[in-house]
Amino acid sequence: MKLIIHEHGDTSVGYPESYYLIECPFERNDLSEVDLLEFKVQMLEIYEGFAESNMDAEYEFEITV
């Protein structure tokens, strides 16, 4: 399972859109919804140090097309 972090970027000032893929050390059914959310929040906090713009994150099972 993967967590996809999306940095939205701002092309008007030269910051491109970026994605970071995190291979999770667990599967969806291994953790409660609260634990999944906590992991997502913690990963966003870590990656914010590298970001130039707004970020959000979704697990691959949350993505709708």
BALOBA-1460 file (C-alpha; in Angstrom, 3 decimals):
// residues 65
<rec num="1" residu="m" x="0.000" y="0.000" z="0.000"/>
<rec num="2" residu="k" x="1.192" y="3.499" z="-0.763"/>
<rec num="3" residu="l" x="0.628" y="6.954" z="0.650"/>
<rec num="4" residu="i" x="0.824" y="9.610" z="-2.074"/>
<rec num="5" residu="i" x="1.804" y="13.090" z="-0.963"/>
<rec num="6" residu="h" x="0.923" y="15.817" z="-3.443"/>
<rec num="7" residu="e" x="2.719" y="19.139" z="-3.353"/>
<rec num="8" residu="h" x="0.535" y="21.489" z="-5.364"/>
<rec num="9" residu="g" x="3.290" y="23.824" z="-6.511"/>
<rec num="10" residu="d" x="2.934" y="27.303" z="-7.926"/>
<rec num="11" residu="t" x="4.116" y="27.592" z="-11.516"/>
<rec num="12" residu="s" x="3.717" y="31.375" z="-11.463"/>
<rec num="13" residu="v" x="6.771" y="31.554" z="-9.198"/>
<rec num="14" residu="g" x="8.618" y="28.528" z="-10.573"/>
<rec num="15" residu="y" x="7.555" y="25.786" z="-8.133"/>
<rec num="16" residu="p" x="6.434" y="22.715" z="-10.068"/>
<rec num="17" residu="e" x="3.825" y="20.261" z="-8.880"/>
<rec num="18" residu="s" x="5.435" y="17.238" z="-7.147"/>
<rec num="19" residu="y" x="4.440" y="13.839" z="-5.823"/>
<rec num="20" residu="y" x="6.091" y="11.683" z="-3.182"/>
<rec num="21" residu="l" x="5.233" y="7.992" z="-2.908"/>
<rec num="22" residu="i" x="5.644" y="6.327" z="0.459"/>
<rec num="23" residu="e" x="5.559" y="2.537" z="0.603"/>
<rec num="24" residu="c" x="3.647" y="1.922" z="3.828"/>
<rec num="25" residu="p" x="5.021" y="-0.665" z="6.260"/>
<rec num="26" residu="f" x="1.485" y="-2.036" z="6.764"/>
<rec num="27" residu="e" x="-1.680" y="-2.924" z="4.876"/>
<rec num="28" residu="r" x="-5.023" y="-1.161" z="5.122"/>
<rec num="29" residu="n" x="-6.643" y="-3.813" z="7.307"/>
<rec num="30" residu="d" x="-3.707" y="-3.875" z="9.742"/>
<rec num="31" residu="l" x="-4.618" y="-0.520" z="11.316"/>
<rec num="32" residu="s" x="-7.723" y="1.326" z="12.453"/>
<rec num="33" residu="e" x="-8.941" y="4.406" z="10.585"/>
<rec num="34" residu="v" x="-7.567" y="6.565" z="13.403"/>
<rec num="35" residu="d" x="-4.106" y="5.020" z="13.033"/>
<rec num="36" residu="l" x="-4.196" y="5.447" z="9.241"/>
<rec num="37" residu="l" x="-5.044" y="9.120" z="9.691"/>
<rec num="38" residu="e" x="-2.298" y="9.562" z="12.289"/>
<rec num="39" residu="f" x="0.307" y="8.043" z="9.945"/>
<rec num="40" residu="k" x="-0.843" y="10.363" z="7.151"/>
<rec num="41" residu="v" x="-0.608" y="13.427" z="9.409"/>
<rec num="42" residu="q" x="2.866" y="12.432" z="10.602"/>
<rec num="43" residu="m" x="4.132" y="11.928" z="7.040"/>
<rec num="44" residu="l" x="2.752" y="15.321" z="5.981"/>
<rec num="45" residu="e" x="4.540" y="16.957" z="8.903"/>
<rec num="46" residu="i" x="7.826" y="15.347" z="7.855"/>
<rec num="47" residu="y" x="7.508" y="16.285" z="4.173"/>
<rec num="48" residu="e" x="6.430" y="19.871" z="4.918"/>
<rec num="49" residu="g" x="10.092" y="20.616" z="5.625"/>
<rec num="50" residu="f" x="10.857" y="19.981" z="1.937"/>
<rec num="51" residu="a" x="7.789" y="21.703" z="0.489"/>
<rec num="52" residu="e" x="7.601" y="25.005" z="-1.312"/>
<rec num="53" residu="s" x="3.799" y="25.050" z="-1.414"/>
<rec num="54" residu="n" x="0.580" y="23.459" z="-0.089"/>
<rec num="55" residu="m" x="0.500" y="19.686" z="0.400"/>
<rec num="56" residu="d" x="-2.094" y="16.976" z="0.911"/>
<rec num="57" residu="a" x="-1.946" y="13.193" z="1.051"/>
<rec num="58" residu="e" x="-4.105" y="10.235" z="0.088"/>
<rec num="59" residu="y" x="-3.711" y="6.511" z="0.396"/>
<rec num="60" residu="e" x="-3.918" y="4.764" z="-2.954"/>
<rec num="61" residu="f" x="-7.266" y="3.201" z="-1.935"/>
<rec num="62" residu="e" x="-8.734" y="6.701" z="-1.307"/>
<rec num="63" residu="i" x="-8.016" y="8.021" z="-4.782"/>
<rec num="64" residu="t" x="-11.059" y="8.296" z="-7.027"/>
<rec num="65" residu="v" x="-10.826" y="8.872" z="-10.735"/>
